[in-house]
Amino acid sequence: MPQTGPTVFVCTGNRCRSPMAEHLARHLDPAGSYTSAGTAARPGAPPTDAAVRALAELGIDLSGHRARSVWTLAEPGRLLVATEAHRELLRRRRAAWSDRIELLDPDGDLPDPYGGPDARYRELRDRLVEVLTTRLRGSTLR
């Protein structure tokens, strides 16, 4: 199925993993079309302070991000999820999207740093940079 919307990064609350991935992808590929959403997001919630700090260390401003729910998306393009549980939930609730859903990290689930120390956010950030750089090099992100 041809992609009709932006590439959507998906996690749970849309305050850490998925917005970090979205903003890193935009930084690495300014011509791409990226957004993010959460399966249990509280719409309008800001990113965590630690996520903002982790990206600020790379010169990326995440502070203006606001959470949104994946269930409000009309017609997303590719959905790159943080965990297998996100993939299964999306497949159950939006079967029509099934062929567009894949794990963001081909090596497995991205651990949720929520509530953890800044070091966990930096580890996530660094892993996202690796994964996104590889995906962009292979032109599989758009």
C-alpha angles and dihedrals in degrees: 000000000000116000110257101177140026124298105267123208110208133198133143109276101011090230103102125006103030098041090046089052092046095051094042090051091050089050093049095040111025091175093058128094112237139161137155141220142173135236090222101020124154099224113240096019114141124237117268116272090240092055090051090050093047093055094039087064086066094044094257119133112217095162096101095055117116124193122251135184121251088216091069094059112114102201115350124190118219115351114213109192130200096223144017088247090060090050093051093046092051092047091052096046099034107028091168089066095053097105090054098053124096139149113271091217110047089203093064145271121357108229116239110244093191111141093005131116123283089257090068090053091049090050090051091046092051092048091049090052090053094047096044094045090053093046093048092048088054091045090233098125102072 
